[in-house]
Amino acid sequence: MTDPGPRPESPVFAYAKGLTPRIATAASPWTMALGLVAVVAIAAIVFFSLQANRLAKIRAAEKAYEAANPPYRPPPPPPLIVVPPNMAGPDVVAPPALPPAPPAPVVMPTPVLPGKAAESDLGARYKLPAMIVDLSGSRAPAAPVAMAAAP
């Protein structure tokens, strides 16, 4: 059999060829670049709108916290009334006397053994006198007491 040549296509088969996917190149080289720019612009708009909403919520929470917890302001001091000594009447009372200041602590130097350096001989350092400080709360001045060296 020989091929009679091209056959005319039926409209049914022509419709089917129109449904098949086709790959085509862009008509302009700027199509891809403009598409990427559009995607970046839409992403930036979405990002910044979400960021602004998040910051607005944080600021609202900070304002609510500040409204619920106002900063501490100490009360103003009472007014100072100065009365000259010649105008003092019987109802003016002198302020109470302040208690005496505690005595200054007594610092005793660490004795150095003759012929030996105290830092090099640990045995000699443990035999040196010790000072005990009583912090029980009594106001009497403390006197340094030397303890006898342990044998």
DOMIMAR-142429 format. One record per residue (C-alpha): residue in three letters; x negated, y, z negated. Coordinates in steps of 0.2 Angstrom, whole numbers, plus 5000, padded with zeros to 4 digits. Example, Ala and Ser with C-alpha at 12.3 -4.5 7.8 and 13.67 -1.06 7.14 Angstrom:
<atoms>
ALA493849784961SER493249954964
</atoms>
This chain:
<atoms>
MET500050005000THR499450175004ASP499750324994PRO501050435003GLY500250594995PRO500850714981ARG502650684975PRO503750824969GLU503850824950SER505550804942PRO506150944930VAL506250814916PHE504350784917ALA503950964920TYR504851004903ALA503850874894LYS502250944900GLY502751114893LEU502851034875THR501150964875PRO499851074864ARG498651174874ILE497051254868ALA496651424875THR495351554872ALA495751724865ALA496051854877SER494951974868PRO493251944858TRP493952064844THR495451944840MET494451844827ALA493551994819LEU495252084817GLY496051934810LEU494651914797VAL494752104793ALA496652084791VAL496451934779VAL495152024768ALA496352174767ILE497852074762ALA496751984749ALA496052144742ILE497852214741VAL498452064731PHE496852054720PHE496952244715SER498852234712LEU498652084700GLN497152164692ALA498052324689ASN499552234681ARG498352134670LEU497452294664ALA499252374661LYS499652234650ILE498052244640ARG498252434638ALA500052404632ALA499452274619GLU498152394613LYS499352534611ALA500552424602TYR499152364590GLU498652544587ALA500452594583ALA500652454571ASN498952474563PRO498552664561PRO496752704557TYR496352734538ARG496252914533PRO495752944515PRO496953054506PRO496353234504PRO495353274488PRO496253374475PRO495953554475LEU494553614464ILE495053744451VAL493553844444VAL493953934428PRO492654064422PRO492054034404ASN492754194398MET494454154404ALA494553974397GLY496053954385PRO496453824372ASP497153704384VAL495553684395VAL494553534389ALA492753504393PRO492353354404PRO491753204394ALA489853184393LEU489053064405PRO488252904398PRO486352904397ALA485452844412PRO484752664410PRO482852654407ALA481752634421PRO481152454424VAL479352414417VAL478252334430MET476852234423PRO475352194434THR474852014438PRO473351974428VAL471851914438LEU470751784430PRO468951834429GLY467751744441LYS469151664451ALA470451734464ALA472151704458GLU472751674476SER471551534479ASP471851434463LEU473651374462GLY473351284445ALA472851454437ARG474351544445TYR475551414437LYS474751454420LEU474951644421PRO476251724409ALA478051744416MET479251874413ILE481151834410VAL482451964414ASP484151954405LEU485552014416SER486951964404GLY487552144404SER486952214387ARG486452394388ALA484952384376PRO483252404384ALA482352244388ALA480652214381PRO479452114391VAL479051944383ALA477551844387MET477751654386ALA476351544381ALA475551444395ALA476051264396PRO474751144392
</atoms>
